[in-house]
Amino acid sequence: MEKTNVDYKKVMQYAGAFIAFLIGSGFATGQEVLQYFCAYGNKGILGIAAIFLLFMYVGVDFITVGQKYKFPKGSDIYKYYCGNIVGTFFDYFSILFIYMSFIVMIAGAGATINEQYSLPVTFGGILMGVLATSTVIFGLGKIVDVIGKIGPVIVVLSIALGLSALLKNPHGLITANALIPELNIMSASTNWFFAAGSYVGFCMLWLASFMAAMGATAKSKKEAALGATGGAIGFSLAVLVVALGMLANIEQVSQAMVPTLYLAKNIHPFVATLFSLIVVTGIYTTAVPLLWSVSARFTTEKTNKFKLLTVILAVAGVYIGLEIPFNKLVNVVYVINGYVGVILLAFMLVKTVKSKMNPDEINKDVLTNNEGNEMAN
């Protein structure tokens, strides 16, 4: 058996990057939690249990496959799971979705700063565009280092906010189910199970190439797997606690553009100011790797072409993100793409079974794909 010293500092960094990537504008503002979980009342808790199990599976698989095969490009992981034809479709579709998600981050930043500080939406959107562009230009290593430290901090503060909201009105959990049908909450699907599947689906399209590229930097499979596992646990726990806090105050947060800011204001105006900064930081930690993923797909990192493309994409993303309301972007972009992500999950499950039954054949296919990619490049 292979014995490798695990660098637990790296494990924490990978877990933090996993968490920070998922804590974007949707989670940090509370819109994702509201539409994907709270809209279904107590059944939304079952949805959170489902996403925890699925995140454990996909997170560990993405990062360990990346660690093992070290693909020339992180997006090659789609061909590993789906073959050349379907894998190419997922490659290009995921890039389109990732870019649309970056646009959602811009809109989220604008909405948050507008709601808390009454500043123009354009101010927050442009600020996020500038911050994301500046960080991406430094490259993936710098990105993982920066967001890996921020992610755990946001989780701790989000959990504290959720607990405070729950403790201030615990009776609200009992009445939430009766109130929800009358509140006309924008929801992600017709039931909690499909909403959970859609949620993991769109997150998978975010995570796949980023986690594969990150896994390639890990010393061992164990180090990579521990990082993804820690990330799944931390993120799912944060979703659960924030959801409980929002359910306890569902009547008040149901129509808010930034529900978490309402919860923070309920505690103290200073807490709202502090949490607005946390929300913007959460958006930043997701906007950065999203923008990086698109630029790195078409150009080589740190080259002048990479930097120019990053700037062009950021400018276009800011323009579009400031034209469409934030909550509508979350509902349309994430939900539609979530179901495409579920198809990828099905391919992953088939590949997992095949790799257990015939690992030598899987290794041969990957070598062939990598050689083809190198020749194409």
C-alpha positions as CSV (number, residue, x, y, z in Angstrom):
1,M,0.0,0.0,0.0
2,E,1.2,3.5,-0.9
3,K,2.3,5.5,2.1
4,T,2.4,9.2,1.7
5,N,2.8,12.0,4.2
6,V,-0.3,14.1,4.0
7,D,0.2,17.9,4.0
8,Y,-2.8,18.9,6.1
9,K,-2.2,22.6,5.3
10,K,-2.8,21.7,1.7
11,V,-5.9,19.6,2.6
12,M,-7.4,22.6,4.3
13,Q,-6.5,24.8,1.4
14,Y,-8.3,22.4,-1.0
15,A,-11.3,22.2,1.3
16,G,-11.4,26.0,1.5
17,A,-11.1,26.4,-2.2
18,F,-14.0,23.9,-2.7
19,I,-16.2,25.8,-0.3
20,A,-15.2,29.2,-1.5
21,F,-15.9,28.3,-5.1
22,L,-19.5,27.3,-4.2
23,I,-20.2,30.2,-1.9
24,G,-20.9,32.7,-4.6
25,S,-23.6,35.4,-4.9
26,G,-26.4,32.8,-4.8
27,F,-25.4,31.3,-1.5
28,A,-23.9,34.4,0.2
29,T,-27.0,36.5,-0.5
30,G,-29.4,33.6,0.5
31,Q,-31.1,33.4,-2.9
32,E,-29.9,29.9,-3.6
33,V,-30.9,28.6,-0.2
34,L,-34.3,30.3,-0.5
35,Q,-35.1,29.0,-4.0
36,Y,-33.6,25.5,-3.7
37,F,-34.4,24.5,-0.1
38,C,-36.6,26.9,1.9
39,A,-39.2,27.1,-0.8
40,Y,-40.1,23.4,0.1
41,G,-40.4,24.0,3.8
42,N,-39.1,21.2,6.1
43,K,-38.7,18.9,3.1
44,G,-35.9,21.2,2.0
45,I,-33.8,19.7,4.8
46,L,-34.0,16.3,2.9
47,G,-32.7,18.2,-0.1
48,I,-29.7,19.4,1.9
49,A,-29.0,15.8,3.0
50,A,-29.1,14.7,-0.6
51,I,-26.7,17.4,-1.8
52,F,-24.2,16.5,1.0
53,L,-24.0,12.9,-0.2
54,L,-23.7,14.0,-3.8
55,F,-21.0,16.6,-3.1
56,M,-19.0,14.0,-1.3
57,Y,-19.1,11.8,-4.3
58,V,-18.5,14.3,-7.1
59,G,-16.0,16.4,-5.2
60,V,-13.8,13.5,-4.3
61,D,-14.1,12.0,-7.8
62,F,-13.2,15.2,-9.6
63,I,-10.2,16.0,-7.6
64,T,-8.8,12.4,-7.3
65,V,-9.3,11.8,-11.1
66,G,-7.4,15.1,-11.7
67,Q,-4.7,14.0,-9.3
68,K,-4.3,10.7,-11.0
69,Y,-4.4,11.6,-14.7
70,K,-3.1,15.3,-14.6
71,F,-5.0,16.3,-17.7
72,P,-3.4,18.8,-20.1
73,K,-6.5,21.0,-19.5
74,G,-8.9,20.6,-16.5
75,S,-11.8,20.5,-19.0
76,D,-10.5,17.2,-20.4
77,I,-12.2,15.6,-17.4
78,Y,-15.5,15.7,-19.4
79,K,-14.0,13.4,-22.1
80,Y,-12.8,11.1,-19.3
81,Y,-16.4,10.6,-18.1
82,C,-18.3,10.9,-21.3
83,G,-16.1,10.1,-24.2
84,N,-14.9,12.4,-27.0
85,I,-18.3,13.4,-28.6
86,V,-20.4,13.9,-25.5
87,G,-17.4,15.1,-23.5
88,T,-16.8,17.8,-26.1
89,F,-20.4,19.0,-25.8
90,F,-20.0,19.2,-22.0
91,D,-16.7,21.0,-22.4
92,Y,-18.2,23.8,-24.4
93,F,-21.6,23.8,-22.7
94,S,-19.9,24.1,-19.2
95,I,-17.8,27.0,-20.4
96,L,-20.9,28.8,-21.6
97,F,-22.6,28.1,-18.3
98,I,-19.6,29.0,-16.2
99,Y,-19.4,32.4,-18.0
100,M,-23.2,32.9,-17.4
101,S,-22.5,32.1,-13.7
102,F,-19.8,34.8,-13.7
103,I,-22.5,37.2,-14.9
104,V,-24.7,36.2,-12.0
105,M,-21.9,37.0,-9.6
106,I,-21.7,40.5,-11.1
107,A,-25.4,41.0,-10.7
108,G,-25.2,39.7,-7.1
109,A,-22.5,42.1,-6.1
110,G,-24.5,45.0,-7.6
111,A,-27.7,44.0,-5.7
112,T,-25.9,43.5,-2.4
113,I,-24.1,46.9,-2.4
114,N,-27.2,48.6,-3.6
115,E,-29.4,47.1,-0.9
116,Q,-27.0,47.7,2.0
117,Y,-25.4,51.0,1.1
118,S,-28.0,52.5,-1.4
119,L,-25.1,52.9,-3.9
120,P,-25.9,52.4,-7.6
121,V,-26.0,48.7,-8.8
122,T,-23.4,49.6,-11.4
123,F,-20.9,50.5,-8.7
124,G,-21.0,47.0,-7.1
125,G,-20.9,45.2,-10.5
126,I,-18.0,47.2,-11.8
127,L,-16.1,46.8,-8.5
128,M,-16.5,43.0,-8.6
129,G,-15.4,42.9,-12.3
130,V,-12.2,44.8,-11.5
131,L,-11.4,42.7,-8.4
132,A,-12.0,39.4,-10.3
133,T,-10.0,40.4,-13.3
134,S,-7.0,41.5,-11.3
135,T,-6.9,38.2,-9.3
136,V,-7.3,36.0,-12.4
137,I,-4.4,37.5,-14.1
138,F,-2.1,36.2,-11.3
139,G,-3.0,32.5,-12.3
140,L,-4.6,29.4,-10.7
141,G,-1.9,28.9,-8.0
142,K,-2.6,32.4,-6.6
143,I,-6.4,31.9,-6.9
144,V,-6.3,28.6,-4.8
145,D,-4.1,30.3,-2.3
146,V,-6.4,33.4,-1.9
147,I,-9.8,31.8,-2.0
148,G,-8.7,28.7,0.1
149,K,-8.1,31.0,3.0
150,I,-11.3,33.0,2.6
151,G,-13.7,30.1,2.2
152,P,-13.6,28.6,5.8
153,V,-14.0,32.1,7.3
154,I,-17.2,32.7,5.2
155,V,-18.6,29.3,6.3
156,V,-18.1,30.1,10.0
157,L,-19.7,33.5,9.7
158,S,-22.6,32.2,7.7
159,I,-23.2,29.5,10.3
160,A,-23.1,32.1,13.0
161,L,-25.7,34.2,11.1
162,G,-28.0,31.2,10.6
163,L,-27.8,30.2,14.3
164,S,-28.5,33.7,15.5
165,A,-31.6,34.0,13.2
166,L,-32.8,30.6,14.4
167,L,-32.4,31.4,18.1
168,K,-34.2,34.8,17.7
169,N,-37.3,33.1,16.4
170,P,-37.2,29.3,16.9
171,H,-41.0,29.1,16.8
172,G,-40.8,30.2,13.2
173,L,-39.7,26.7,12.2
174,I,-43.0,25.3,13.4
175,T,-45.1,27.8,11.4
176,A,-42.9,27.9,8.2
177,N,-44.7,25.0,6.4
178,A,-48.1,26.6,6.8
179,L,-46.9,30.0,5.6
180,I,-44.8,29.0,2.6
181,P,-47.8,28.1,0.2
182,E,-49.1,31.7,0.7
183,L,-45.8,33.5,0.1
184,N,-45.4,32.8,-3.6
185,I,-41.6,32.1,-3.2
186,M,-39.7,31.7,-6.5
187,S,-38.6,28.1,-6.5
188,A,-36.1,26.0,-8.4
189,S,-38.3,23.1,-9.2
190,T,-41.7,21.4,-8.6
191,N,-40.3,19.4,-5.6
192,W,-37.4,19.2,-3.2
193,F,-35.8,16.1,-4.8
194,F,-35.5,17.6,-8.3
195,A,-34.4,20.9,-6.8
196,A,-31.5,19.2,-4.9
197,G,-30.5,17.3,-8.1
198,S,-30.5,20.6,-10.1
199,Y,-28.5,22.3,-7.4
200,V,-25.7,19.7,-7.5
201,G,-26.0,19.6,-11.3
202,F,-25.1,23.3,-11.8
203,C,-22.4,23.2,-9.1
204,M,-20.8,20.2,-10.9
205,L,-20.5,22.2,-14.1
206,W,-18.7,24.8,-12.0
207,L,-16.5,22.4,-10.1
208,A,-15.4,19.8,-12.7
209,S,-12.5,21.5,-14.6
210,F,-11.5,23.6,-11.6
211,M,-11.3,20.6,-9.2
212,A,-9.5,18.5,-11.8
213,A,-6.9,21.2,-12.3
214,M,-6.5,21.6,-8.5
215,G,-6.2,17.9,-8.1
216,A,-3.2,17.8,-10.4
217,T,-1.3,19.9,-7.9
218,A,-1.9,17.4,-5.0
219,K,0.9,15.0,-3.9
220,S,-1.4,12.1,-3.3
221,K,-4.9,10.7,-3.8
222,K,-5.5,10.8,-0.1
223,E,-4.5,14.4,0.2
224,A,-6.9,15.4,-2.6
225,A,-9.8,13.2,-1.3
226,L,-9.5,14.6,2.2
227,G,-9.6,18.2,0.8
228,A,-12.8,17.5,-1.2
229,T,-14.4,15.7,1.7
230,G,-13.7,18.5,4.1
231,G,-15.1,20.9,1.5
232,A,-18.4,18.9,1.1
233,I,-18.9,18.7,4.9
234,G,-18.2,22.4,5.5
235,F,-20.4,23.7,2.7
236,S,-23.3,21.4,3.4
237,L,-23.3,22.4,7.1
238,A,-23.3,26.0,6.1
239,V,-26.3,25.5,3.8
240,L,-28.2,23.6,6.5
241,V,-27.8,26.2,9.2
242,V,-28.5,29.2,7.0
243,A,-31.6,27.3,5.7
244,L,-32.9,26.8,9.2
245,G,-32.3,30.4,10.1
246,M,-34.2,31.5,7.0
247,L,-37.1,29.1,7.6
248,A,-37.5,30.5,11.1
249,N,-38.0,33.9,9.4
250,I,-39.5,32.8,6.1
251,E,-42.3,35.5,6.0
252,Q,-39.7,38.3,6.2
253,V,-37.0,36.9,3.9
254,S,-39.3,35.4,1.2
255,Q,-39.4,38.5,-1.0
256,A,-36.0,40.0,-0.1
257,M,-33.4,40.3,-3.0
258,V,-30.7,39.6,-0.4
259,P,-32.3,37.5,2.4
260,T,-29.1,37.1,4.4
261,L,-28.9,40.9,4.8
262,Y,-32.4,40.9,6.3
263,L,-31.3,38.3,8.8
264,A,-28.2,40.4,9.6
265,K,-30.2,43.6,10.0
266,N,-32.5,41.8,12.4
267,I,-29.6,41.2,14.7
268,H,-28.0,44.7,14.5
269,P,-27.3,47.3,11.8
270,F,-23.5,46.9,12.4
271,V,-23.9,43.1,11.8
272,A,-25.7,43.9,8.5
273,T,-22.8,46.2,7.4
274,L,-20.3,43.5,8.3
275,F,-22.2,40.7,6.6
276,S,-22.6,42.8,3.4
277,L,-18.8,42.8,3.2
278,I,-18.8,39.0,3.8
279,V,-21.4,38.5,1.0
280,V,-19.3,40.6,-1.4
281,T,-16.2,38.5,-0.4
282,G,-18.2,35.3,-1.0
283,I,-19.2,36.5,-4.5
284,Y,-15.5,37.4,-5.2
285,T,-14.3,33.9,-4.2
286,T,-16.6,32.3,-6.8
287,A,-16.3,35.0,-9.5
288,V,-12.6,34.6,-9.7
289,P,-12.3,30.9,-10.5
290,L,-15.3,31.1,-12.8
291,L,-13.6,33.8,-14.9
292,W,-10.3,31.9,-14.7
293,S,-12.0,28.7,-16.0
294,V,-13.2,30.5,-19.2
295,S,-10.0,32.3,-20.0
296,A,-7.9,29.2,-19.3
297,R,-10.1,27.1,-21.6
298,F,-9.1,29.1,-24.6
299,T,-5.7,30.5,-23.8
300,T,-2.6,29.6,-21.8
301,E,-2.4,31.0,-18.3
302,K,-0.2,34.1,-17.7
303,T,0.2,34.8,-21.4
304,N,-0.7,38.2,-22.9
305,K,-3.6,36.5,-24.8
306,F,-4.9,35.1,-21.5
307,K,-4.8,38.5,-19.9
308,L,-6.5,40.2,-22.8
309,L,-9.2,37.6,-23.0
310,T,-9.8,37.9,-19.3
311,V,-10.3,41.7,-19.6
312,I,-12.7,41.3,-22.5
313,L,-14.8,38.6,-20.8
314,A,-15.0,40.7,-17.6
315,V,-16.1,43.9,-19.4
316,A,-18.8,42.0,-21.3
317,G,-19.9,40.1,-18.2
318,V,-20.3,43.4,-16.2
319,Y,-22.4,44.9,-18.9
320,I,-24.8,42.0,-19.2
321,G,-24.9,41.4,-15.4
322,L,-26.1,44.9,-14.8
323,E,-28.9,44.7,-17.3
324,I,-30.9,41.8,-15.7
325,P,-32.4,41.5,-12.1
326,F,-30.3,39.2,-9.9
327,N,-33.0,36.9,-8.6
328,K,-34.2,36.2,-12.1
329,L,-30.7,35.4,-13.2
330,V,-30.3,32.9,-10.4
331,N,-33.6,31.2,-11.2
332,V,-33.1,30.9,-14.9
333,V,-29.4,30.3,-15.3
334,Y,-28.9,27.9,-12.4
335,V,-32.0,25.9,-12.8
336,I,-31.8,25.2,-16.6
337,N,-28.1,24.3,-16.4
338,G,-28.6,22.2,-13.3
339,Y,-30.6,19.6,-15.2
340,V,-27.8,19.4,-17.8
341,G,-25.4,18.8,-14.9
342,V,-27.6,15.9,-13.7
343,I,-26.8,14.2,-17.1
344,L,-23.1,14.5,-16.3
345,L,-23.7,12.9,-12.9
346,A,-25.3,9.9,-14.7
347,F,-22.2,9.6,-16.9
348,M,-20.0,9.8,-13.8
349,L,-21.8,7.0,-12.0
350,V,-21.5,4.8,-15.1
351,K,-17.8,5.6,-15.3
352,T,-17.3,4.8,-11.6
353,V,-18.9,1.4,-12.0
354,K,-16.8,0.7,-15.1
355,S,-13.5,1.8,-13.4
356,K,-14.2,-0.6,-10.5
357,M,-14.9,-3.5,-12.9
358,N,-12.1,-2.9,-15.4
359,P,-9.5,-0.3,-14.3
360,D,-7.0,-1.2,-17.0
361,E,-9.4,-0.4,-19.8
362,I,-10.1,3.0,-18.2
363,N,-6.4,3.8,-18.0
364,K,-5.9,2.9,-21.7
365,D,-8.8,5.2,-22.8
366,V,-7.4,8.1,-20.8
367,L,-3.9,7.7,-22.3
368,T,-5.4,7.6,-25.8
369,N,-7.4,10.8,-25.1
370,N,-4.4,12.6,-23.6
371,E,-2.2,11.7,-26.6
372,G,-4.9,13.0,-28.9
373,N,-5.2,16.3,-27.0
374,E,-1.5,16.8,-27.1
375,M,-1.4,16.3,-30.8
376,A,-4.3,18.7,-31.3
377,N,-2.4,21.3,-29.3
